[in-house]
């Protein structure tokens, strides 16, 4: 779980809500955890795909997409998911930029 430190309201980029900044130590720990999890996930994915032919892997992909294509009503939620993901990436980038600025040597 990531904890936040409150930023004073007068420093907020958004007047309608209090801006929060990530604790740099917790941010580093979270990123290290995500990195470790991604390495495990990638290794597992490669183990599963290694014995497959290209045609087998494509058949699995097409089967997954078939379910989505047969139910176009499910697509309406993808835009919101994309927006949520983009907002998260922008927030993370801003936090990393602030952390880099704070640790920059003169």
Gaussian input, Z-matrix of N, CA and C with variables (Angstrom, degrees):
# hf/3-21g

backbone

0 1
 N
 C     1     B1
 C     2     B2     1     A1
 N     3     B3     2     A2     1     D1
 C     4     B4     3     A3     2     D2
 C     5     B5     4     A4     3     D3
 N     6     B6     5     A5     4     D4
 C     7     B7     6     A6     5     D5
 C     8     B8     7     A7     6     D6
 N     9     B9     8     A8     7     D7
 C    10    B10     9     A9     8     D8
 C    11    B11    10    A10     9     D9
 N    12    B12    11    A11    10    D10
 C    13    B13    12    A12    11    D11
 C    14    B14    13    A13    12    D12
 N    15    B15    14    A14    13    D13
 C    16    B16    15    A15    14    D14
 C    17    B17    16    A16    15    D15
 N    18    B18    17    A17    16    D16
 C    19    B19    18    A18    17    D17
 C    20    B20    19    A19    18    D18
 N    21    B21    20    A20    19    D19
 C    22    B22    21    A21    20    D20
 C    23    B23    22    A22    21    D21
 N    24    B24    23    A23    22    D22
 C    25    B25    24    A24    23    D23
 C    26    B26    25    A25    24    D24
 N    27    B27    26    A26    25    D25
 C    28    B28    27    A27    26    D26
 C    29    B29    28    A28    27    D27
 N    30    B30    29    A29    28    D28
 C    31    B31    30    A30    29    D29
 C    32    B32    31    A31    30    D30
 N    33    B33    32    A32    31    D31
 C    34    B34    33    A33    32    D32
 C    35    B35    34    A34    33    D33
 N    36    B36    35    A35    34    D34
 C    37    B37    36    A36    35    D35
 C    38    B38    37    A37    36    D36
 N    39    B39    38    A38    37    D37
 C    40    B40    39    A39    38    D38
 C    41    B41    40    A40    39    D39
 N    42    B42    41    A41    40    D40
 C    43    B43    42    A42    41    D41
 C    44    B44    43    A43    42    D42
 N    45    B45    44    A44    43    D43
 C    46    B46    45    A45    44    D44
 C    47    B47    46    A46    45    D45
 N    48    B48    47    A47    46    D46
 C    49    B49    48    A48    47    D47
 C    50    B50    49    A49    48    D48
 N    51    B51    50    A50    49    D49
 C    52    B52    51    A51    50    D50
 C    53    B53    52    A52    51    D51
 N    54    B54    53    A53    52    D52
 C    55    B55    54    A54    53    D53
 C    56    B56    55    A55    54    D54
 N    57    B57    56    A56    55    D55
 C    58    B58    57    A57    56    D56
 C    59    B59    58    A58    57    D57
 N    60    B60    59    A59    58    D58
 C    61    B61    60    A60    59    D59
 C    62    B62    61    A61    60    D60
 N    63    B63    62    A62    61    D61
 C    64    B64    63    A63    62    D62
 C    65    B65    64    A64    63    D63
 N    66    B66    65    A65    64    D64
 C    67    B67    66    A66    65    D65
 C    68    B68    67    A67    66    D66
 N    69    B69    68    A68    67    D67
 C    70    B70    69    A69    68    D68
 C    71    B71    70    A70    69    D69
 N    72    B72    71    A71    70    D70
 C    73    B73    72    A72    71    D71
 C    74    B74    73    A73    72    D72
 N    75    B75    74    A74    73    D73
 C    76    B76    75    A75    74    D74
 C    77    B77    76    A76    75    D75
 N    78    B78    77    A77    76    D76
 C    79    B79    78    A78    77    D77
 C    80    B80    79    A79    78    D78
 N    81    B81    80    A80    79    D79
 C    82    B82    81    A81    80    D80
 C    83    B83    82    A82    81    D81
 N    84    B84    83    A83    82    D82
 C    85    B85    84    A84    83    D83
 C    86    B86    85    A85    84    D84
 N    87    B87    86    A86    85    D85
 C    88    B88    87    A87    86    D86
 C    89    B89    88    A88    87    D87
 N    90    B90    89    A89    88    D88
 C    91    B91    90    A90    89    D89
 C    92    B92    91    A91    90    D90
 N    93    B93    92    A92    91    D91
 C    94    B94    93    A93    92    D92
 C    95    B95    94    A94    93    D93
 N    96    B96    95    A95    94    D94
 C    97    B97    96    A96    95    D95
 C    98    B98    97    A97    96    D96
 N    99    B99    98    A98    97    D97
 C   100   B100    99    A99    98    D98
 C   101   B101   100   A100    99    D99
 N   102   B102   101   A101   100   D100
 C   103   B103   102   A102   101   D101
 C   104   B104   103   A103   102   D102
 N   105   B105   104   A104   103   D103
 C   106   B106   105   A105   104   D104
 C   107   B107   106   A106   105   D105
 N   108   B108   107   A107   106   D106
 C   109   B109   108   A108   107   D107
 C   110   B110   109   A109   108   D108
 N   111   B111   110   A110   109   D109
 C   112   B112   111   A111   110   D110
 C   113   B113   112   A112   111   D111
 N   114   B114   113   A113   112   D112
 C   115   B115   114   A114   113   D113
 C   116   B116   115   A115   114   D114
 N   117   B117   116   A116   115   D115
 C   118   B118   117   A117   116   D116
 C   119   B119   118   A118   117   D117
 N   120   B120   119   A119   118   D118
 C   121   B121   120   A120   119   D119
 C   122   B122   121   A121   120   D120
 N   123   B123   122   A122   121   D121
 C   124   B124   123   A123   122   D122
 C   125   B125   124   A124   123   D123
 N   126   B126   125   A125   124   D124
 C   127   B127   126   A126   125   D125
 C   128   B128   127   A127   126   D126
 N   129   B129   128   A128   127   D127
 C   130   B130   129   A129   128   D128
 C   131   B131   130   A130   129   D129
 N   132   B132   131   A131   130   D130
 C   133   B133   132   A132   131   D131
 C   134   B134   133   A133   132   D132
 N   135   B135   134   A134   133   D133
 C   136   B136   135   A135   134   D134
 C   137   B137   136   A136   135   D135
 N   138   B138   137   A137   136   D136
 C   139   B139   138   A138   137   D137
 C   140   B140   139   A139   138   D138
 N   141   B141   140   A140   139   D139
 C   142   B142   141   A141   140   D140
 C   143   B143   142   A142   141   D141
 N   144   B144   143   A143   142   D142
 C   145   B145   144   A144   143   D143
 C   146   B146   145   A145   144   D144
 N   147   B147   146   A146   145   D145
 C   148   B148   147   A147   146   D146
 C   149   B149   148   A148   147   D147
 N   150   B150   149   A149   148   D148
 C   151   B151   150   A150   149   D149
 C   152   B152   151   A151   150   D150
 N   153   B153   152   A152   151   D151
 C   154   B154   153   A153   152   D152
 C   155   B155   154   A154   153   D153
 N   156   B156   155   A155   154   D154
 C   157   B157   156   A156   155   D155
 C   158   B158   157   A157   156   D156
 N   159   B159   158   A158   157   D157
 C   160   B160   159   A159   158   D158
 C   161   B161   160   A160   159   D159
 N   162   B162   161   A161   160   D160
 C   163   B163   162   A162   161   D161
 C   164   B164   163   A163   162   D162
 N   165   B165   164   A164   163   D163
 C   166   B166   165   A165   164   D164
 C   167   B167   166   A166   165   D165
 N   168   B168   167   A167   166   D166
 C   169   B169   168   A168   167   D167
 C   170   B170   169   A169   168   D168
 N   171   B171   170   A170   169   D169
 C   172   B172   171   A171   170   D170
 C   173   B173   172   A172   171   D171
 N   174   B174   173   A173   172   D172
 C   175   B175   174   A174   173   D173
 C   176   B176   175   A175   174   D174
 N   177   B177   176   A176   175   D175
 C   178   B178   177   A177   176   D176
 C   179   B179   178   A178   177   D177
 N   180   B180   179   A179   178   D178
 C   181   B181   180   A180   179   D179
 C   182   B182   181   A181   180   D180
 N   183   B183   182   A182   181   D181
 C   184   B184   183   A183   182   D182
 C   185   B185   184   A184   183   D183
 N   186   B186   185   A185   184   D184
 C   187   B187   186   A186   185   D185
 C   188   B188   187   A187   186   D186
 N   189   B189   188   A188   187   D187
 C   190   B190   189   A189   188   D188
 C   191   B191   190   A190   189   D189
 N   192   B192   191   A191   190   D190
 C   193   B193   192   A192   191   D191
 C   194   B194   193   A193   192   D192
 N   195   B195   194   A194   193   D193
 C   196   B196   195   A195   194   D194
 C   197   B197   196   A196   195   D195
 N   198   B198   197   A197   196   D196
 C   199   B199   198   A198   197   D197
 C   200   B200   199   A199   198   D198
 N   201   B201   200   A200   199   D199
 C   202   B202   201   A201   200   D200
 C   203   B203   202   A202   201   D201
 N   204   B204   203   A203   202   D202
 C   205   B205   204   A204   203   D203
 C   206   B206   205   A205   204   D204
 N   207   B207   206   A206   205   D205
 C   208   B208   207   A207   206   D206
 C   209   B209   208   A208   207   D207
 N   210   B210   209   A209   208   D208
 C   211   B211   210   A210   209   D209
 C   212   B212   211   A211   210   D210
 N   213   B213   212   A212   211   D211
 C   214   B214   213   A213   212   D212
 C   215   B215   214   A214   213   D213
 N   216   B216   215   A215   214   D214
 C   217   B217   216   A216   215   D215
 C   218   B218   217   A217   216   D216
 N   219   B219   218   A218   217   D217
 C   220   B220   219   A219   218   D218
 C   221   B221   220   A220   219   D219
 N   222   B222   221   A221   220   D220
 C   223   B223   222   A222   221   D221
 C   224   B224   223   A223   222   D222
 N   225   B225   224   A224   223   D223
 C   226   B226   225   A225   224   D224
 C   227   B227   226   A226   225   D225
 N   228   B228   227   A227   226   D226
 C   229   B229   228   A228   227   D227
 C   230   B230   229   A229   228   D228
 N   231   B231   230   A230   229   D229
 C   232   B232   231   A231   230   D230
 C   233   B233   232   A232   231   D231
 N   234   B234   233   A233   232   D232
 C   235   B235   234   A234   233   D233
 C   236   B236   235   A235   234   D234
 N   237   B237   236   A236   235   D235
 C   238   B238   237   A237   236   D236
 C   239   B239   238   A238   237   D237
 N   240   B240   239   A239   238   D238
 C   241   B241   240   A240   239   D239
 C   242   B242   241   A241   240   D240
 N   243   B243   242   A242   241   D241
 C   244   B244   243   A243   242   D242
 C   245   B245   244   A244   243   D243
 N   246   B246   245   A245   244   D244
 C   247   B247   246   A246   245   D245
 C   248   B248   247   A247   246   D246
 N   249   B249   248   A248   247   D247
 C   250   B250   249   A249   248   D248
 C   251   B251   250   A250   249   D249
 N   252   B252   251   A251   250   D250
 C   253   B253   252   A252   251   D251
 C   254   B254   253   A253   252   D252
 N   255   B255   254   A254   253   D253
 C   256   B256   255   A255   254   D254
 C   257   B257   256   A256   255   D255
 N   258   B258   257   A257   256   D256
 C   259   B259   258   A258   257   D257
 C   260   B260   259   A259   258   D258
 N   261   B261   260   A260   259   D259
 C   262   B262   261   A261   260   D260
 C   263   B263   262   A262   261   D261
 N   264   B264   263   A263   262   D262
 C   265   B265   264   A264   263   D263
 C   266   B266   265   A265   264   D264
 N   267   B267   266   A266   265   D265
 C   268   B268   267   A267   266   D266
 C   269   B269   268   A268   267   D267
 N   270   B270   269   A269   268   D268
 C   271   B271   270   A270   269   D269
 C   272   B272   271   A271   270   D270
 N   273   B273   272   A272   271   D271
 C   274   B274   273   A273   272   D272
 C   275   B275   274   A274   273   D273
 N   276   B276   275   A275   274   D274
 C   277   B277   276   A276   275   D275
 C   278   B278   277   A277   276   D276
 N   279   B279   278   A278   277   D277
 C   280   B280   279   A279   278   D278
 C   281   B281   280   A280   279   D279
 N   282   B282   281   A281   280   D280
 C   283   B283   282   A282   281   D281
 C   284   B284   283   A283   282   D282
 N   285   B285   284   A284   283   D283
 C   286   B286   285   A285   284   D284
 C   287   B287   286   A286   285   D285
 N   288   B288   287   A287   286   D286
 C   289   B289   288   A288   287   D287
 C   290   B290   289   A289   288   D288
 N   291   B291   290   A290   289   D289
 C   292   B292   291   A291   290   D290
 C   293   B293   292   A292   291   D291
 N   294   B294   293   A293   292   D292
 C   295   B295   294   A294   293   D293
 C   296   B296   295   A295   294   D294
 N   297   B297   296   A296   295   D295
 C   298   B298   297   A297   296   D296
 C   299   B299   298   A298   297   D297
 N   300   B300   299   A299   298   D298
 C   301   B301   300   A300   299   D299
 C   302   B302   301   A301   300   D300
 N   303   B303   302   A302   301   D301
 C   304   B304   303   A303   302   D302
 C   305   B305   304   A304   303   D303
 N   306   B306   305   A305   304   D304
 C   307   B307   306   A306   305   D305
 C   308   B308   307   A307   306   D306
 N   309   B309   308   A308   307   D307
 C   310   B310   309   A309   308   D308
 C   311   B311   310   A310   309   D309
 N   312   B312   311   A311   310   D310
 C   313   B313   312   A312   311   D311
 C   314   B314   313   A313   312   D312
 N   315   B315   314   A314   313   D313
 C   316   B316   315   A315   314   D314
 C   317   B317   316   A316   315   D315

   B1=1.4383
   B2=1.5293
   B3=1.3290
   B4=1.4542
   B5=1.5233
   B6=1.3223
   B7=1.4617
   B8=1.5176
   B9=1.3207
   B10=1.4461
   B11=1.5207
   B12=1.3174
   B13=1.4561
   B14=1.5099
   B15=1.3182
   B16=1.4579
   B17=1.5228
   B18=1.2955
   B19=1.4488
   B20=1.5218
   B21=1.3052
   B22=1.4594
   B23=1.5232
   B24=1.3522
   B25=1.4667
   B26=1.5229
   B27=1.3391
   B28=1.4648
   B29=1.5270
   B30=1.3325
   B31=1.4563
   B32=1.5270
   B33=1.3094
   B34=1.4533
   B35=1.5221
   B36=1.3435
   B37=1.4510
   B38=1.5225
   B39=1.3097
   B40=1.4606
   B41=1.5210
   B42=1.3094
   B43=1.4655
   B44=1.5194
   B45=1.3261
   B46=1.4539
   B47=1.5347
   B48=1.3213
   B49=1.4653
   B50=1.5257
   B51=1.3058
   B52=1.4507
   B53=1.5213
   B54=1.3350
   B55=1.4601
   B56=1.5233
   B57=1.3111
   B58=1.4501
   B59=1.5251
   B60=1.3158
   B61=1.4592
   B62=1.5190
   B63=1.2977
   B64=1.4593
   B65=1.5206
   B66=1.3111
   B67=1.4604
   B68=1.5269
   B69=1.3456
   B70=1.4691
   B71=1.5253
   B72=1.3177
   B73=1.4720
   B74=1.5239
   B75=1.3246
   B76=1.4620
   B77=1.5282
   B78=1.3221
   B79=1.4574
   B80=1.5290
   B81=1.3306
   B82=1.4734
   B83=1.5235
   B84=1.3396
   B85=1.4661
   B86=1.5259
   B87=1.3241
   B88=1.4693
   B89=1.5232
   B90=1.3374
   B91=1.4644
   B92=1.5269
   B93=1.3280
   B94=1.4721
   B95=1.5298
   B96=1.3214
   B97=1.4634
   B98=1.5161
   B99=1.3448
   B100=1.4587
   B101=1.5296
   B102=1.3215
   B103=1.4613
   B104=1.5271
   B105=1.3191
   B106=1.4711
   B107=1.5260
   B108=1.3273
   B109=1.4718
   B110=1.5244
   B111=1.3365
   B112=1.4632
   B113=1.5184
   B114=1.3260
   B115=1.4640
   B116=1.5298
   B117=1.3253
   B118=1.4641
   B119=1.5249
   B120=1.3242
   B121=1.4617
   B122=1.5239
   B123=1.3306
   B124=1.4656
   B125=1.5289
   B126=1.3226
   B127=1.4659
   B128=1.5316
   B129=1.3324
   B130=1.4684
   B131=1.5269
   B132=1.3274
   B133=1.4639
   B134=1.5259
   B135=1.3230
   B136=1.4637
   B137=1.5253
   B138=1.3443
   B139=1.4755
   B140=1.5208
   B141=1.3525
   B142=1.4685
   B143=1.5218
   B144=1.3459
   B145=1.4632
   B146=1.5276
   B147=1.3248
   B148=1.4671
   B149=1.5359
   B150=1.3257
   B151=1.4664
   B152=1.5318
   B153=1.3187
   B154=1.4681
   B155=1.5200
   B156=1.3125
   B157=1.4605
   B158=1.5286
   B159=1.3142
   B160=1.4669
   B161=1.5161
   B162=1.3204
   B163=1.4666
   B164=1.5286
   B165=1.3251
   B166=1.4706
   B167=1.5304
   B168=1.3283
   B169=1.4650
   B170=1.5232
   B171=1.3370
   B172=1.4651
   B173=1.5216
   B174=1.3300
   B175=1.4649
   B176=1.5272
   B177=1.3283
   B178=1.4657
   B179=1.5249
   B180=1.3230
   B181=1.4656
   B182=1.5337
   B183=1.3063
   B184=1.4678
   B185=1.5245
   B186=1.3252
   B187=1.4602
   B188=1.5297
   B189=1.3224
   B190=1.4682
   B191=1.5293
   B192=1.3217
   B193=1.4622
   B194=1.5236
   B195=1.3254
   B196=1.4650
   B197=1.5235
   B198=1.3180
   B199=1.4674
   B200=1.5172
   B201=1.3216
   B202=1.4541
   B203=1.5240
   B204=1.3204
   B205=1.4635
   B206=1.5220
   B207=1.3193
   B208=1.4640
   B209=1.5249
   B210=1.3277
   B211=1.4663
   B212=1.5289
   B213=1.3351
   B214=1.4698
   B215=1.5319
   B216=1.3228
   B217=1.4711
   B218=1.5260
   B219=1.3189
   B220=1.4632
   B221=1.5310
   B222=1.3280
   B223=1.4626
   B224=1.5241
   B225=1.3291
   B226=1.4696
   B227=1.5233
   B228=1.3226
   B229=1.4602
   B230=1.5291
   B231=1.3186
   B232=1.4567
   B233=1.5249
   B234=1.3300
   B235=1.4617
   B236=1.5173
   B237=1.3123
   B238=1.4732
   B239=1.5239
   B240=1.3220
   B241=1.4592
   B242=1.5290
   B243=1.3331
   B244=1.4664
   B245=1.5227
   B246=1.3242
   B247=1.4600
   B248=1.5269
   B249=1.3257
   B250=1.4697
   B251=1.5293
   B252=1.3264
   B253=1.4622
   B254=1.5271
   B255=1.3123
   B256=1.4665
   B257=1.5242
   B258=1.3331
   B259=1.4599
   B260=1.5297
   B261=1.3151
   B262=1.4622
   B263=1.5167
   B264=1.3319
   B265=1.4627
   B266=1.5318
   B267=1.3301
   B268=1.4711
   B269=1.5248
   B270=1.3263
   B271=1.4671
   B272=1.5245
   B273=1.3167
   B274=1.4646
   B275=1.5236
   B276=1.3248
   B277=1.4684
   B278=1.5298
   B279=1.3281
   B280=1.4661
   B281=1.5296
   B282=1.3241
   B283=1.4695
   B284=1.5258
   B285=1.3270
   B286=1.4566
   B287=1.5301
   B288=1.3387
   B289=1.4603
   B290=1.5256
   B291=1.3350
   B292=1.4724
   B293=1.5243
   B294=1.3213
   B295=1.4544
   B296=1.5354
   B297=1.3332
   B298=1.4644
   B299=1.5235
   B300=1.3054
   B301=1.4610
   B302=1.5241
   B303=1.3307
   B304=1.4701
   B305=1.5187
   B306=1.3202
   B307=1.4604
   B308=1.5273
   B309=1.3400
   B310=1.4558
   B311=1.5234
   B312=1.3125
   B313=1.4640
   B314=1.5271
   B315=1.3537
   B316=1.4735
   B317=1.5163
   A1=108.61
   A2=116.53
   A3=121.72
   A4=108.95
   A5=115.99
   A6=120.76
   A7=109.22
   A8=116.54
   A9=122.38
   A10=111.34
   A11=114.92
   A12=120.88
   A13=106.81
   A14=116.68
   A15=121.14
   A16=110.39
   A17=116.12
   A18=122.88
   A19=106.51
   A20=118.37
   A21=119.39
   A22=109.83
   A23=118.31
   A24=121.44
   A25=113.18
   A26=118.44
   A27=118.55
   A28=112.26
   A29=117.50
   A30=121.32
   A31=111.64
   A32=116.71
   A33=121.39
   A34=111.92
   A35=116.33
   A36=121.57
   A37=110.80
   A38=116.78
   A39=122.78
   A40=108.71
   A41=116.21
   A42=119.60
   A43=112.78
   A44=119.27
   A45=121.16
   A46=113.41
   A47=117.86
   A48=119.05
   A49=109.39
   A50=115.30
   A51=120.81
   A52=108.86
   A53=116.32
   A54=121.01
   A55=108.68
   A56=117.26
   A57=121.59
   A58=109.22
   A59=116.51
   A60=120.60
   A61=108.75
   A62=115.13
   A63=120.57
   A64=109.81
   A65=115.88
   A66=121.52
   A67=106.79
   A68=119.04
   A69=121.20
   A70=113.69
   A71=118.08
   A72=120.40
   A73=110.10
   A74=116.01
   A75=119.39
   A76=111.48
   A77=116.20
   A78=119.99
   A79=110.38
   A80=116.83
   A81=120.22
   A82=110.89
   A83=116.56
   A84=120.11
   A85=110.98
   A86=116.71
   A87=120.18
   A88=110.90
   A89=116.69
   A90=119.96
   A91=111.28
   A92=117.00
   A93=120.17
   A94=109.94
   A95=117.04
   A96=121.10
   A97=112.05
   A98=116.61
   A99=120.31
   A100=110.62
   A101=116.54
   A102=120.74
   A103=110.43
   A104=116.45
   A105=120.63
   A106=110.78
   A107=116.44
   A108=120.12
   A109=110.87
   A110=117.44
   A111=120.81
   A112=111.74
   A113=117.10
   A114=119.96
   A115=110.74
   A116=117.04
   A117=120.93
   A118=110.04
   A119=116.82
   A120=121.38
   A121=110.91
   A122=116.70
   A123=120.38
   A124=111.09
   A125=117.45
   A126=120.63
   A127=110.51
   A128=116.89
   A129=120.43
   A130=110.70
   A131=116.50
   A132=120.80
   A133=110.46
   A134=116.63
   A135=120.41
   A136=111.40
   A137=117.19
   A138=120.36
   A139=111.05
   A140=116.42
   A141=119.58
   A142=111.68
   A143=116.83
   A144=119.77
   A145=113.58
   A146=117.38
   A147=121.26
   A148=113.40
   A149=119.33
   A150=117.93
   A151=114.11
   A152=118.25
   A153=121.16
   A154=111.59
   A155=113.92
   A156=118.85
   A157=107.51
   A158=115.36
   A159=120.03
   A160=110.26
   A161=116.66
   A162=120.56
   A163=111.73
   A164=117.84
   A165=120.65
   A166=111.06
   A167=116.37
   A168=119.91
   A169=110.97
   A170=116.65
   A171=120.24
   A172=111.89
   A173=117.44
   A174=120.76
   A175=110.59
   A176=116.72
   A177=120.24
   A178=109.53
   A179=117.54
   A180=121.62
   A181=110.61
   A182=117.13
   A183=120.85
   A184=111.51
   A185=116.15
   A186=120.01
   A187=110.69
   A188=116.57
   A189=120.05
   A190=110.83
   A191=117.12
   A192=121.17
   A193=111.55
   A194=117.01
   A195=120.87
   A196=110.36
   A197=115.92
   A198=119.37
   A199=111.89
   A200=117.05
   A201=120.69
   A202=110.90
   A203=116.35
   A204=120.07
   A205=112.71
   A206=117.55
   A207=121.01
   A208=111.97
   A209=117.54
   A210=121.83
   A211=109.45
   A212=117.19
   A213=120.09
   A214=113.51
   A215=117.66
   A216=119.55
   A217=111.65
   A218=116.93
   A219=120.67
   A220=111.92
   A221=116.03
   A222=120.50
   A223=112.53
   A224=118.02
   A225=120.19
   A226=111.65
   A227=117.43
   A228=120.17
   A229=112.03
   A230=118.05
   A231=120.67
   A232=111.87
   A233=117.76
   A234=120.50
   A235=110.09
   A236=116.26
   A237=120.07
   A238=110.38
   A239=117.02
   A240=121.11
   A241=111.05
   A242=116.48
   A243=120.41
   A244=111.01
   A245=116.91
   A246=121.09
   A247=110.54
   A248=116.50
   A249=120.79
   A250=110.33
   A251=116.83
   A252=120.56
   A253=110.49
   A254=117.84
   A255=121.01
   A256=111.02
   A257=117.09
   A258=120.08
   A259=111.02
   A260=116.27
   A261=120.43
   A262=111.76
   A263=116.59
   A264=120.62
   A265=111.37
   A266=116.51
   A267=120.02
   A268=109.91
   A269=117.23
   A270=120.54
   A271=110.79
   A272=116.88
   A273=120.56
   A274=110.35
   A275=116.72
   A276=120.38
   A277=110.60
   A278=116.84
   A279=120.01
   A280=110.75
   A281=116.26
   A282=119.77
   A283=110.62
   A284=116.88
   A285=120.52
   A286=111.15
   A287=117.25
   A288=120.78
   A289=111.14
   A290=116.64
   A291=120.03
   A292=110.38
   A293=116.80
   A294=120.24
   A295=110.47
   A296=116.73
   A297=120.31
   A298=110.64
   A299=117.20
   A300=121.49
   A301=110.80
   A302=116.17
   A303=120.25
   A304=112.11
   A305=117.77
   A306=120.58
   A307=113.04
   A308=117.25
   A309=121.56
   A310=110.21
   A311=115.03
   A312=120.25
   A313=109.45
   A314=116.79
   A315=119.34
   A316=112.93
   D1=135.64
   D2=179.46
   D3=-94.47
   D4=128.92
   D5=176.77
   D6=-97.93
   D7=152.55
   D8=-178.23
   D9=-118.01
   D10=150.87
   D11=169.48
   D12=-105.31
   D13=135.16
   D14=179.36
   D15=-72.88
   D16=137.10
   D17=173.76
   D18=-96.80
   D19=144.69
   D20=-179.21
   D21=-63.82
   D22=144.09
   D23=-175.46
   D24=-58.18
   D25=-32.30
   D26=-178.75
   D27=-70.22
   D28=-16.39
   D29=178.37
   D30=-94.69
   D31=-0.90
   D32=-175.23
   D33=-66.91
   D34=140.46
   D35=173.85
   D36=-77.13
   D37=-20.56
   D38=-177.41
   D39=-122.70
   D40=118.13
   D41=-176.43
   D42=-71.50
   D43=-19.90
   D44=-176.95
   D45=-86.27
   D46=-7.63
   D47=176.41
   D48=-153.39
   D49=158.39
   D50=-179.78
   D51=-76.36
   D52=127.37
   D53=177.56
   D54=-77.09
   D55=138.03
   D56=178.91
   D57=-116.26
   D58=146.23
   D59=175.79
   D60=-117.48
   D61=148.04
   D62=179.86
   D63=-79.14
   D64=142.80
   D65=173.62
   D66=-69.04
   D67=122.53
   D68=-174.72
   D69=-57.53
   D70=-39.15
   D71=-179.08
   D72=-66.43
   D73=-45.47
   D74=179.10
   D75=-66.42
   D76=-34.17
   D77=177.59
   D78=-63.63
   D79=-45.27
   D80=177.88
   D81=-61.06
   D82=-42.95
   D83=179.25
   D84=-63.34
   D85=-42.46
   D86=179.31
   D87=-63.76
   D88=-44.44
   D89=179.37
   D90=-63.70
   D91=-39.24
   D92=176.96
   D93=-63.00
   D94=-39.72
   D95=177.52
   D96=-64.59
   D97=-43.00
   D98=177.42
   D99=-63.15
   D100=-39.98
   D101=179.23
   D102=-62.13
   D103=-46.81
   D104=179.33
   D105=-61.83
   D106=-44.07
   D107=179.66
   D108=-63.55
   D109=-40.81
   D110=178.55
   D111=-63.81
   D112=-37.71
   D113=178.96
   D114=-64.66
   D115=-42.12
   D116=178.66
   D117=-65.77
   D118=-45.52
   D119=-179.70
   D120=-61.63
   D121=-43.09
   D122=179.82
   D123=-65.18
   D124=-41.11
   D125=178.13
   D126=-62.70
   D127=-42.73
   D128=178.84
   D129=-64.53
   D130=-40.99
   D131=179.41
   D132=-62.42
   D133=-44.28
   D134=179.73
   D135=-64.39
   D136=-37.43
   D137=177.16
   D138=-62.73
   D139=-41.49
   D140=-179.35
   D141=-70.61
   D142=-36.36
   D143=-176.55
   D144=-81.75
   D145=-24.84
   D146=-174.78
   D147=-53.35
   D148=-46.97
   D149=-178.31
   D150=-78.70
   D151=-6.89
   D152=-177.16
   D153=-84.59
   D154=149.10
   D155=170.55
   D156=-83.62
   D157=167.19
   D158=177.23
   D159=-59.88
   D160=-40.92
   D161=-179.83
   D162=-63.56
   D163=-39.47
   D164=177.98
   D165=-64.84
   D166=-44.24
   D167=179.42
   D168=-63.59
   D169=-42.41
   D170=177.78
   D171=-64.87
   D172=-35.96
   D173=178.42
   D174=-63.20
   D175=-40.45
   D176=177.42
   D177=-64.49
   D178=-45.15
   D179=179.42
   D180=-60.80
   D181=-45.84
   D182=179.92
   D183=-63.21
   D184=-36.91
   D185=177.57
   D186=-64.62
   D187=-41.88
   D188=177.39
   D189=-63.33
   D190=-43.92
   D191=-178.72
   D192=-69.98
   D193=-30.17
   D194=179.38
   D195=-59.42
   D196=-43.80
   D197=179.12
   D198=-61.34
   D199=-38.25
   D200=178.79
   D201=-71.72
   D202=-41.63
   D203=-178.93
   D204=-68.50
   D205=-29.53
   D206=179.81
   D207=-76.53
   D208=-15.33
   D209=-178.88
   D210=-128.48
   D211=75.21
   D212=-175.96
   D213=-61.32
   D214=-20.05
   D215=178.64
   D216=-63.83
   D217=-21.93
   D218=178.09
   D219=-72.84
   D220=-21.87
   D221=-177.64
   D222=-67.79
   D223=-25.24
   D224=-176.87
   D225=-62.54
   D226=-25.35
   D227=-179.19
   D228=-82.43
   D229=-16.47
   D230=-177.71
   D231=-67.19
   D232=-36.24
   D233=179.25
   D234=-61.53
   D235=-44.56
   D236=178.95
   D237=-64.17
   D238=-40.69
   D239=178.61
   D240=-63.85
   D241=-42.65
   D242=177.07
   D243=-61.73
   D244=-42.72
   D245=178.96
   D246=-63.47
   D247=-44.36
   D248=179.29
   D249=-61.27
   D250=-42.65
   D251=179.46
   D252=-65.31
   D253=-43.69
   D254=179.62
   D255=-63.17
   D256=-42.63
   D257=178.36
   D258=-61.68
   D259=-40.08
   D260=178.56
   D261=-64.23
   D262=-41.40
   D263=179.29
   D264=-66.46
   D265=-39.20
   D266=178.10
   D267=-65.67
   D268=-43.49
   D269=179.23
   D270=-62.38
   D271=-42.03
   D272=178.47
   D273=-64.37
   D274=-42.65
   D275=179.52
   D276=-61.57
   D277=-43.27
   D278=178.84
   D279=-62.36
   D280=-41.76
   D281=179.02
   D282=-63.25
   D283=-42.97
   D284=179.03
   D285=-65.64
   D286=-39.18
   D287=177.19
   D288=-62.90
   D289=-43.19
   D290=178.82
   D291=-64.84
   D292=-40.82
   D293=179.62
   D294=-64.83
   D295=-42.08
   D296=178.54
   D297=-64.35
   D298=-41.41
   D299=178.77
   D300=-63.12
   D301=-40.70
   D302=-178.77
   D303=-68.72
   D304=-28.51
   D305=-177.62
   D306=-99.63
   D307=1.32
   D308=-179.49
   D309=-65.67
   D310=133.96
   D311=179.54
   D312=-86.13
   D313=141.70
   D314=-178.89
   D315=-68.58

